Amino acid sequence: MAGSGKAHLRPGRDDVVLSVEDLVVEFPAGGGKKVHAVSNISFDVAKGETLGLVGESGCGKSTTGRAIMQLPRPTGGSVRLGDRELTKLKGEELRRTRTQLQMIFQDPISSLNPRRKIKDIVGEGISIWGKKTGNGDARSRVDQVLIDVGLDPDTVGDRRAHQFSGGQCQRICVARSLVLDPEVIICDEPVSALDVSVQAQILNLLEQMKDRYQLTLIFIAHDLAVVKNISDRVAVMYLGKMCEIGPAEGLYADPAHPYTHALLASIPQPDPNIEALELETLEGELPSPIDPPSGCRFRTRCPRAEERCAEEEPLMREVAERHFVACHFPLVGDTAPPDAGIPVKVRATA
C-alpha cells in the first residue's frame, strides 16, 4: 500500500499539531524473524480535528497510537508534536512533553489503580508537575474536571475504581487525561468495552470535552458506525499499512479501496426494507504480520487482485478532494487511472 515516498502533499491548513511520517513498529518473533506491526504509515492531524483510525483486529491501529506516545518507541520514522520530534526526546524532556499528549485506554476499569482514591488518580499529574495548568490549586482543578465529565467530586473523590461502573470509570479516565490541558488525546477504543447506551454517552462527552478544552483527537476503533459519528477524517489500516484516508462523509459514501468497501458493507442495516447488497466478499485468512504478502498486503483476500498487485506495492494517491487511496484498481471509475499514483505523504487538509 502506501510507500515511503519523498514527494509530500502540502497541507491545506497550516495548524498541523501532530505529524507522523514513515512510522515503523516491529517486534522480534524469534528465529531472526520480525512482526511487522506498522509499516511506513504517514499522516498529519490538524488542530481541533478528530482523526478516526479503523481496521480489523491486528491491523496495527492500537500499536500506532502507542508508538505516537513512544510506548514503546517506534522502530523507525518520525513523530512530531508541534515543533518537537518525540523520537529524539529522552528522559525528563520526553516526560514533560507527554503532558501534552494523553491517552484514554480501552478497558476503563483495569487502567485505574484499584488501591488509589479517584481524586488522587485524577490529580496525580498535577501532583507530579505542580501547578502547571495555571488553574489554581490542585484540588480545585481536579474537582472542576470531574464536574466537566459529569461526576460529583464530593461523591466520587474518596471512592475507588471497583465501586464504579465501566461507564463511570471511563469518565474518570477522561478526567485524568484532561487535568493537564493536553493538546492531543489518543482514544484507544474507549467505548468498545461499554454497553451500547453508555457508548453514546461517552461519545457525546468526548465531543463536549473536545470543544471545551480545544482538543485534537485520534479516535481508534473497529466499529465503523462509531467512528463515522465522531470523526472529521477517517484512516483505514490493514495488516500494518494505511490503505485509505479521507473526510468521513466522503469515505463512507464512496469508499475507493476494496477493503474499505468490504468493511462498510459488513455494517448491519436495521431496516428490513433495505435490499441486501451484492457484496464482493472477502475470502481467505488474514496473513501473518511476520511474513506479509509482497506488493499489496490486501491482495490475498481482494476480489479485484491481479498479477500487478503481487509485484508492485500501490502508492497513496488522491482520487477525490482530500481523499487518498493506496490501490492499483480503486473503486472510482476513471477519476484516477491505475498508473496515476505518485508517492505522497497524506497531510491534514480538514
Secondary structure, DSSP 8 states (H G I E B T S, - for coil): -----S-----S-S-EEEEEEEEEEEEEEETTEEEEEEEEEEEEEETT-EEEEE-STTSSHHHHHHHHTTSS--SEEEEEETTEEGGG--HHHHHHHHTTEEEE-S-TTTTS-TTS-HHHHHHHHHHHH-STT-SSSHHHHHHHHHHHTT--HHHHTT--GGGS-HHHHHHHHHHHHHTT--SEEEEESTTTTS-HHHHHHHHHHHHHHHHHHT-EEEEEES-HHHHHHH-SEEEEEETTEEEEEEEHHHHHHS--SHHHHHHHHTS----TTS---------S----TTS--SSSTTGGG-TT--HHHHHS----EEEETTEEE--SS-SSTTSS-TT-----------
